[in-house]
């Protein structure tokens, strides 16, 4: 029953996050008082998602580390810089909105990228390795990135943010990985399958509660909100597109290109929203929460694009032959 429920939830993933944001905004009065449970639900999601990780997959990838380094470069240098530049171009000196745009790009890659890479038969060891590495580096990289861009304009509590990332992301991931290692993958795999639907429902809960917190900024649809939405969509779209194009330029094989595209484009947007709501003024959370509307939809679109692209490649090679 749980396996069947998980499959059904996977099919509607592109709809789960946008619907959860809308529900959170409309039921803000009833939901916002429960925002204190967000870190706990998120820690459970991280633990569930990390049950597929182990030290072995990371060790294997370190023998061919170039794609790994490329994804880290995309995630934490190129895309935050692109978001910062675009934010200044569109919003001028609006420090809170620009901080939200950069935060949405500076957070680690999304654990749900594993699902999309699996669906489109990408490089699973590479995906697990980048999720593992990026997760463990996040308490250092995310505050460092934000302080480099905004130390002079926005007050950033770096140590509390590092502690939050450790308890929400690093420790649950470490526990999941250790359990996988101790059970040699068998017990962890069974537990992962059973927890998977609850993890997806947990994502819906987190998104709803974050939506409730920033509801005052989303209820009034004005020109600025529409502009933020368009900007967030373009930045998120470019994350996927640049990852795909550069992977092709570097002549990566199909499996590696699929992994690079999804890991370079996706973000752990829920942890970004948690950080924004917890450590910044609500205005910073608006671009991050709006990003939740697009993330899974863009993943679905790029999945279809990749499928068509490689189908044409196979046909072209067949004609050449």
TORLUM-232751 format. One line per 3 residues: number of its first residue (from 1); their letters; for each residue x, y, z of C-alpha. Coordinates in nm, 2 decimals. Example, Ala and Ser with C-alpha at 12.3 -4.5 7.8 and 13.67 -1.06 7.14 Angstrom:
# TORLUM-232751
1> as> 1.23,-0.45,0.78; 1.37,-0.11,0.71
***
This chain:
# TORLUM-232751
1> xxx> 0.00,0.00,0.00; 0.28,0.24,0.09; 0.47,0.16,-0.23
4> xxx> 0.15,0.23,-0.43; 0.09,0.55,-0.25; 0.45,0.66,-0.31
7> xxx> 0.42,0.59,-0.69; 0.10,0.80,-0.70; 0.27,1.09,-0.51
10> xxx> 0.57,1.07,-0.75; 0.33,1.12,-1.05; 0.18,1.43,-0.89
13> xxx> 0.50,1.58,-0.76; 0.50,1.88,-1.00; 0.16,1.97,-0.84
16> xxx> 0.23,1.90,-0.48; 0.45,2.21,-0.40; 0.24,2.47,-0.59
19> xxx> -0.08,2.34,-0.43; 0.08,2.34,-0.09; 0.19,2.70,-0.12
22> xxx> -0.17,2.80,-0.22; -0.32,2.61,0.07; -0.07,2.76,0.31
25> xxx> -0.15,3.12,0.20; -0.53,3.07,0.22; -0.52,2.89,0.56
28> xxx> -0.24,3.11,0.70; -0.45,3.20,1.01; -0.49,2.84,1.11
31> xxx> -0.14,2.72,1.01; 0.11,2.99,1.10; 0.11,2.90,1.47
34> xxx> 0.25,2.55,1.38; 0.56,2.69,1.20; 0.78,2.57,1.49
37> xxx> 0.75,2.21,1.37; 0.91,2.29,1.03; 1.27,2.20,1.13
40> xxx> 1.16,1.87,1.28; 0.96,1.77,0.97; 1.25,1.87,0.75
43> xxx> 1.50,1.67,0.95; 1.27,1.36,0.90; 1.26,1.43,0.53
46> xxx> 1.64,1.46,0.51; 1.69,1.13,0.71; 1.45,0.95,0.48
49> xxx> 1.61,1.08,0.16; 1.97,1.00,0.28; 1.89,0.63,0.35
52> xxx> 2.01,0.56,-0.01; 2.35,0.72,0.05; 2.67,0.55,0.15
55> xxx> 3.04,0.61,0.17; 3.10,0.36,-0.12; 2.92,0.57,-0.38
58> xxx> 3.12,0.88,-0.28; 3.44,0.68,-0.30; 3.37,0.56,-0.65
61> xxx> 3.29,0.90,-0.78; 3.61,1.05,-0.64; 3.80,0.85,-0.89
64> xxx> 3.64,1.06,-1.17; 3.57,1.39,-0.99; 3.53,1.64,-1.27
67> xxx> 3.14,1.62,-1.29; 3.13,1.65,-0.92; 3.35,1.97,-0.92
70> xxx> 3.14,2.11,-1.20; 2.81,2.07,-1.02; 2.96,2.23,-0.70
73> xxx> 3.08,2.52,-0.92; 2.73,2.55,-1.08; 2.55,2.54,-0.74
76> xxx> 2.76,2.77,-0.53; 2.95,3.01,-0.76; 2.79,3.05,-1.10
79> xxx> 2.42,3.04,-1.01; 2.44,3.26,-0.69; 2.64,3.51,-0.90
82> xxx> 2.38,3.50,-1.18; 2.10,3.55,-0.92; 2.28,3.84,-0.76
85> xxx> 2.35,4.01,-1.09; 1.99,3.95,-1.21; 1.85,4.07,-0.88
88> xxx> 2.05,4.40,-0.90; 1.95,4.45,-1.26; 1.58,4.40,-1.19
91> xxx> 1.53,4.52,-0.83; 1.81,4.78,-0.79; 1.88,4.83,-0.42
94> xxx> 1.60,4.61,-0.28; 1.84,4.41,-0.05; 1.58,4.17,0.09
97> xxx> 1.45,4.06,-0.25; 1.80,4.02,-0.38; 1.90,3.82,-0.07
100> xxx> 1.61,3.59,-0.12; 1.71,3.53,-0.49; 2.07,3.45,-0.39
103> xxx> 1.96,3.23,-0.10; 1.74,3.03,-0.34; 2.05,2.95,-0.55
106> xxx> 2.31,2.91,-0.27; 2.13,2.63,-0.08; 2.24,2.27,-0.15
109> xxx> 2.10,2.06,-0.43; 1.76,1.90,-0.37; 1.73,1.55,-0.24
112> xxx> 1.44,1.50,-0.47; 1.68,1.53,-0.76; 1.76,1.16,-0.69
115> xxx> 1.40,1.08,-0.79; 1.42,1.26,-1.12; 1.77,1.12,-1.20
118> xxx> 1.63,0.77,-1.13; 1.32,0.83,-1.36; 1.54,0.94,-1.65
121> xxx> 1.81,0.68,-1.59; 2.09,0.91,-1.50; 2.41,0.85,-1.31
124> xxx> 2.29,0.75,-0.96; 2.63,0.72,-0.79; 2.72,1.08,-0.90
127> xxx> 2.38,1.20,-0.78; 2.42,1.04,-0.44; 2.77,1.17,-0.41
130> xxx> 2.68,1.53,-0.48; 2.38,1.52,-0.25; 2.60,1.38,0.03
133> xxx> 2.89,1.62,-0.03; 2.67,1.92,-0.07; 2.47,1.84,0.24
136> xxx> 2.78,1.81,0.46; 2.93,2.13,0.31; 2.61,2.33,0.34
139> xxx> 2.65,2.47,0.70; 2.97,2.64,0.57; 2.90,2.72,0.21
142> xxx> 2.55,2.88,0.25; 2.64,3.13,0.53; 2.97,3.20,0.35
145> xxx> 2.80,3.28,0.02; 2.55,3.51,0.18; 2.81,3.69,0.39
148> xxx> 3.03,3.75,0.08; 2.73,3.90,-0.11; 2.54,4.08,0.17
151> xxx> 2.75,4.14,0.48; 2.73,4.51,0.43; 2.36,4.53,0.35
154> xxx> 2.18,4.26,0.54; 2.23,4.14,0.90; 2.32,3.77,0.88
157> xxx> 2.34,3.55,1.19; 2.59,3.31,1.06; 2.64,3.08,1.37
160> xxx> 2.27,3.02,1.43; 2.22,2.94,1.06; 2.51,2.70,1.07
163> xxx> 2.36,2.53,1.37; 2.02,2.51,1.20; 2.17,2.35,0.89
166> xxx> 2.36,2.10,1.10; 2.05,1.98,1.29; 1.81,1.99,0.99
169> xxx> 2.04,1.86,0.72; 2.38,1.72,0.82; 2.29,1.51,1.13
172> xxx> 1.99,1.34,0.98; 2.19,1.27,0.66; 2.47,1.12,0.86
175> xxx> 2.23,0.90,1.06; 2.07,0.78,0.74; 2.41,0.71,0.58
178> xxx> 2.53,0.52,0.89; 2.22,0.31,0.89; 2.26,0.22,0.53
181> xxx> 2.63,0.13,0.59; 2.55,-0.08,0.90; 2.26,-0.28,0.74
184> xxx> 2.47,-0.31,0.41; 2.18,-0.13,0.23; 1.91,-0.40,0.29
187> xxx> 1.74,-0.27,0.60; 1.79,0.10,0.49; 1.64,0.02,0.15
190> xxx> 1.33,-0.13,0.31; 1.29,0.16,0.55; 1.35,0.41,0.27
193> xxx> 1.06,0.26,0.07; 0.83,0.27,0.37; 0.92,0.62,0.46
196> xxx> 0.92,0.76,0.11; 0.55,0.86,0.09; 0.56,1.02,0.44
199> xxx> 0.87,1.22,0.32; 0.67,1.35,0.02; 0.38,1.44,0.25
202> xxx> 0.63,1.60,0.49; 0.74,1.82,0.20; 0.38,1.93,0.15
205> xxx> 0.35,2.02,0.52; 0.68,2.22,0.52; 0.57,2.41,0.21
208> xxx> 0.23,2.48,0.35; 0.37,2.62,0.67; 0.63,2.83,0.49
211> xxx> 0.35,2.96,0.27; 0.15,3.05,0.58; 0.44,3.25,0.73
214> xxx> 0.49,3.46,0.42; 0.12,3.48,0.33; 0.09,3.86,0.39
217> xxx> 0.35,3.91,0.11; 0.17,3.67,-0.13; -0.19,3.75,-0.08
220> xxx> -0.17,4.09,-0.25; -0.08,4.03,-0.61; 0.09,4.34,-0.74
223> xxx> 0.34,4.43,-1.00; 0.64,4.37,-0.77; 0.52,4.02,-0.68
226> xxx> 0.46,3.93,-1.05; 0.81,4.06,-1.13; 0.96,3.85,-0.85
229> xxx> 0.78,3.55,-0.99; 0.90,3.60,-1.34; 1.26,3.66,-1.22
232> xxx> 1.26,3.35,-1.00; 1.13,3.14,-1.29; 1.40,3.27,-1.53
235> xxx> 1.68,3.21,-1.28; 1.56,2.86,-1.19; 1.51,2.78,-1.57
238> xxx> 1.87,2.90,-1.64; 2.00,2.67,-1.37; 1.87,2.37,-1.56
241> xxx> 1.95,2.50,-1.90; 2.31,2.60,-1.83; 2.38,2.27,-1.65
244> xxx> 2.26,2.08,-1.96; 2.44,2.30,-2.21; 2.77,2.30,-2.03
247> xxx> 2.75,1.92,-1.97; 2.70,1.88,-2.35; 2.99,2.11,-2.43
250> xxx> 3.21,1.90,-2.20; 3.09,1.59,-2.39; 2.96,1.40,-2.08
253> xxx> 2.78,1.08,-2.15; 2.40,1.07,-2.13; 2.38,0.93,-1.77
256> xxx> 2.62,1.20,-1.64; 2.44,1.48,-1.84; 2.11,1.38,-1.68
259> xxx> 2.26,1.38,-1.33; 2.43,1.72,-1.39; 2.12,1.88,-1.53
262> xxx> 1.89,1.78,-1.24; 2.15,1.84,-0.97; 2.26,2.17,-1.12
265> xxx> 1.90,2.29,-1.16; 1.73,2.16,-0.85; 1.77,2.31,-0.50
268> xxx> 1.66,2.19,-0.16; 1.41,2.47,-0.18; 1.24,2.37,0.14
271> xxx> 1.55,2.42,0.35; 1.60,2.76,0.18; 1.25,2.86,0.29
274> xxx> 1.31,2.73,0.64; 1.63,2.94,0.66; 1.46,3.25,0.51
277> xxx> 1.17,3.23,0.75; 1.39,3.15,1.05; 1.69,3.38,1.01
280> xxx> 1.57,3.67,0.79; 1.28,3.92,0.76; 0.98,3.77,0.59
283> xxx> 1.05,3.97,0.27; 1.36,3.76,0.21; 1.14,3.44,0.21
286> xxx> 0.91,3.56,-0.07; 1.14,3.47,-0.37; 1.23,3.14,-0.20
289> xxx> 0.87,3.04,-0.14; 0.77,3.15,-0.50; 1.06,2.92,-0.62
292> xxx> 0.86,2.63,-0.47; 0.59,2.69,-0.73; 0.83,2.62,-1.02
295> xxx> 1.09,2.37,-0.90; 0.91,2.04,-0.96; 0.73,2.17,-1.27
298> xxx> 1.07,2.27,-1.43; 1.22,1.94,-1.34; 0.93,1.77,-1.52
301> xxx> 0.97,1.99,-1.83; 1.34,1.93,-1.85; 1.29,1.56,-1.80
304> xxx> 1.07,1.56,-2.11; 1.32,1.77,-2.30; 1.61,1.54,-2.21
307> xxx> 1.40,1.24,-2.32; 1.32,1.40,-2.66; 1.68,1.52,-2.71
310> xxx> 1.83,1.18,-2.66; 1.56,1.01,-2.87; 1.65,1.24,-3.16
313> xxx> 2.02,1.16,-3.10; 1.95,0.79,-3.13; 1.75,0.84,-3.45
316> xxx> 2.03,1.06,-3.59; 2.29,0.79,-3.51; 2.07,0.53,-3.67
319> xxx> 2.05,0.73,-3.99; 2.42,0.78,-3.99; 2.48,0.41,-3.95
***
